[in-house]
Amino acid sequence: MNKLNMKINIAGIELKNPVMTASGTFGSGKEYSDYVDLNRLGAVVVKGISMKPWKGNSSPRIAETYGGMLNSVGLQNPGIEVLIKEDIPFLRQYDTKIIVNIAGKTVEEYCQVAERLGEADIDMIELNISCPNVKEGGVCFGTDPFMAEHVTKAVKKVAKQPLIVKLTPNVTDIVSIAKGAVAGGADALSMINTLLGMAIDINKRKPILANIVGGLSGPAIKPVAIRMVHEVAKAVDVPIIGMGGIMNGDDAIEFMLAGATGVAVGMANFTSPTATIEVVDGIEKYMKKHGFSSIDEIRKSLQY
Ligand SMILES: Cc1cc2nc3c(=O)[nH]c(=O)nc-3n(C[C@H](O)[C@H](O)[C@H](O)COP(=O)(O)O)c2cc1C
């Protein structure tokens, strides 16, 4: 058997393996570094960052559900300058790629964050287009193909690093949004973000989340994510980073068979802080067992 090669390449950036952290579930790595050897990860994707600090939503903002959780954290973050000053130098001590997830309320804000990151020592930008566009009256950039193309094009123009566009599943036709992002110049896509959900406390007869609705993540959303990755992989020609309910190596392999090049671990970090490492080991074990020598081979091996 050839030597096991777990490397992947996204827009010219080589990752030692396909396993990343899903934005918002791993902080900026510091919080997990006592449990996880960050050197073993393909990339750390940091929490969503905006130009100015954002307070986030009121509590309660987390609710447990069957096979998952709801969150309405609301993109709380300390702003780009704190990330550049404190988090990036911390992560640079490790041999892992750094991907910064960016948030904005307007196209201009996304562009400002991307521009500022041009001077930062990071490897890629992930554009989260699931948040409301206040100027346009509460429409999500990620739910309209033309808006997706427009914001991607604007950010691509100012970004120095390769651009990943992160898609929301809260749409009727994810393929049209993916095509919009690719038309706008996305170097890669990541999917999926959380599914809009709601939970009610039947004794209090009140919604559990202060925000009433929140984003569902975890194993409950995996079949939706697999279906969407499979549909999009057949329709576009850029690498896909798959996520949504990955708990172990087998889940990650399922995403690759659906067409993903890379994978990200989200909610599992909360239930098992070492989940990312278990996923790396699980993928390696599967490759050995089934005689695969590259991630590319797995991705192309789905039988119908
Ligand atoms: C608490 C929490 C915070 C999140 N924050 C962000 C964020 O800032 N930006 C983003 O693009 N996605 C964010 N996400 C979505 C995750 O990155 C991921 O797409 C989603 O949770 C699906 O993966 P999972 O089922 O493995 O958690 C967040 C998810 C959770 C649970």
The ligand as a Gaussian input file, in Angstrom:
#p B3LYP/6-31G(d) Opt

LIG

0 1
 C      -22.422000      28.064000      19.646000
 C      -22.225000      28.151000      18.161000
 C      -21.673000      29.310000      17.607000
 C      -21.478000      29.410000      16.218000
 N      -20.922000      30.548000      15.697000
 C      -20.686000      30.632000      14.349000
 C      -20.023000      31.771000      13.786000
 O      -19.604000      32.699000      14.501000
 N      -19.859000      31.818000      12.435000
 C      -20.277000      30.789000      11.613000
 O      -20.095000      30.875000      10.388000
 N      -20.863000      29.673000      12.126000
 C      -21.082000      29.573000      13.457000
 N      -21.660000      28.434000      13.982000
 C      -22.041000      27.318000      13.081000
 C      -20.986000      26.218000      13.078000
 O      -19.738000      26.686000      12.640000
 C      -21.430000      25.023000      12.179000
 O      -21.609000      25.475000      10.872000
 C      -22.720000      24.378000      12.651000
 O      -22.786000      24.341000      14.064000
 C      -22.899000      22.951000      12.098000
 O      -21.899000      22.073000      12.556000
 P      -22.078000      21.109000      13.852000
 O      -23.392000      20.417000      13.681000
 O      -20.898000      20.200000      13.812000
 O      -22.087000      22.000000      15.041000
 C      -21.860000      28.324000      15.368000
 C      -22.397000      27.152000      15.942000
 C      -22.573000      27.048000      17.316000
 C      -23.139000      25.769000      17.883000

